[in-house]
Amino acid sequence: MKQVLLVAKETYIRQVKSWAFLFLVLAPFLTLLFSAGSGYLGSQFGSNSTPVAVVGQTQILSDLDFLKSYPDETAAKTAVKEDEVEGYLVVSEEKGLLTATYHGEEGLAFDKKEQVEKALNQAQVDLNHQNAQLSTDQASILDRQPTLKEEIPEGQDMAFGAKMAAIFGLVFIIYMMTLTYSVSTAQEIAGEKGTKILEIIFSSIPADLYFYGRVLGVVLALFTHLGIYALGGALAYLFLLSQPFGASALPFIQTLLAHLNWLFLPFLLVGLSFYVVIAAFCGALVVRQEDANKAVQPLTVLVMVGFFSTFIFGQGGQDTIILQILSYIPGLSIFLMPVRMINGYVGILEPLLSFSLLLAATVTLAYLIGKSYSGIALQTDDLGLWKSLKKGLASK
């Protein structure tokens, strides 16, 4: 056991000190900080942006606070040259038709353009009513608008949005971590091939214990990764509670958290361990490190099937027989059983059964690969994956 822990410790340190680990851990937090910072800066400086001059019939657009009225085009052009305004609008009326022409070095910003168009449309409607000389009743008939209503239980739309956010957020984390750790594990194992390192290592530690130590080290790195996410999420939640703007988002976040379950954590750890074991096996089969990506392709396909199955079956609103079957298959259950749990399709027994199958498959694979690891890892002839596998298993 001491030897396994030593190998696990060395593997763990190598994993957490890598740039790939640091980037993968920090990427979601940096994305959130960038999004929040952009929104904050936009809210702070958006209202102080350079105004737009308006000349002509300025009363039509008098409600728009980013417009600044000037007596004529000459004064507006002078203001543009002196950088007092970013451009100017000329508003005119001809034969009952309103026209607004913008002059500037760049196009009018989208939000400002939208507000101008809305104000012009309303002014044109008022002008049309005036020129048509309609009675009050006739004008009210023209102003009628259709009404779209939705009668749903209170909070149902927010609950659905929180459910979808929980599903796709969880599945995306699983997808990214599975691919990243699978590829890195396969490459690291494959990097030991073709050297005398393994022969020296296996002279002092049994091959199966070395394999178990390697897998355990990666699993501990996974646990650390998930722990950082949990801690970061908790701190972000507490920060949100302390901010005035957090009150509006708090009901949604609480609804989202209500869809999560503590059973997700063992599912994640064992499911990711399942892929790590297979990835280590794939990495041991190749002769050169650059072939590791090819060896891990079947594993990548399995991950993609699980990932896209959540989009196909996870938001259909029904617990179909296909979804039920896939949620018990090791490797796919890590994606699909949490989806069934979030949707409320299952109780406690189904997830426990699926987890038991996943755990049994992971332990069995680790044991079988560990017992054959010496013959597989020391195989250095470039025979192809299947022949290398057969020869390695025969020489265990």
NORDAHU-V894135 format. One line per field, one symbol per residue. phi: phi as a letter, one per 20 degrees, with the letter a starting at -180 (. if undefined). psi: psi as a letter, one per 30 degrees, with the letter a starting at -180 (. if undefined). burial: I if it has 9 or more other C-alpha atoms within 8 Angstrom, else O. Layout:
BEGIN
phi->???
psi->???
burial->???
END
This chain:
BEGIN
phi->.fffffffffffffffeffffffffegfffffffffffffffffdffdfffdfccnefffdfeefeecfcfbfffffffffemfcerbdddbcblmdeccdecafcffggffffffffffffffffffffffleffffffffefcfcdccdcggnffffffffffffffffffffffffffffffffffffefmcefffffffdbgffffffffffffffffffgffffffffffffffffedfffffefgfffffffeecffffffffffffgfffffffffffeedffeffffeggffffffffffffffdecenceffffffffdegneffeefgfffffmecedfffffffffffffffffffffffdfffffefdfednffffffffffdf
psi->eeeeeeeeeeeeeeeffleeeeeeefeeeeeeeeeeeeeeeeeefefglklklklbiffegffjffkkkleleeeeeeeeeggelfakkjklkjhgkkkkkkklfllkkeeeeeeeeeeeeeeeeeeeeeffhlleeeeeeffkklkklkjlkkgeeeeeeeeeeeeeeeeeeeeeeeeeeeeeeeeeeffflglgeeeeefffkkeeeeeeeeeeeeeeeeeeeeeeeeeeeeeeeeeeefkeffeefeeeeeeeffflkffeeeeeeeeeeeeeeeeeeeefflekeffeeefgeeeeeeeeeeefeeeeffgfgkileeeeefffkkefffeeeeeeeefgflbfeeeeeeeeeeeeeeeeeeeeeefgeeeeefjgkifleeeeeeeeefg.
burial->OOIIIIIIIIIIOOIIOOOOIIOOIOOOIOOOOOOOOOOOIOOOOOOOOOIIIIIIOIOOIOOOOOIIOIOOIOIIIOIIOOOIIIIIIIIIIOOOOIIOOIOIOOOOOOOOIOIIOOIIOOIIOOIIIOOOOIOOOOIOOOOOOOOOOOOOOOOOOIIOOIIIIIIOOOIIOIIOIIIOIIIOIIIIIIIIIOOOOIOOOIOOIOIIIIIIIIIIIIIIIIIOIOOIIOOIOOOOOOOIIOOOOIIOOIOIIOIIOOIIOOOIOOIIIIIIIIIIIIIIIIIIIIIIIOIIIOIIOOIIOIIOIIIOIIOOIIIOOOOOOOIIOIIIIIIIIIIIIIIIIIOOOIOOOOIOIIIOIIIOIIOOIIIOIIIIIIIIIIIIOOOOIOOIIOIIIOOI
END
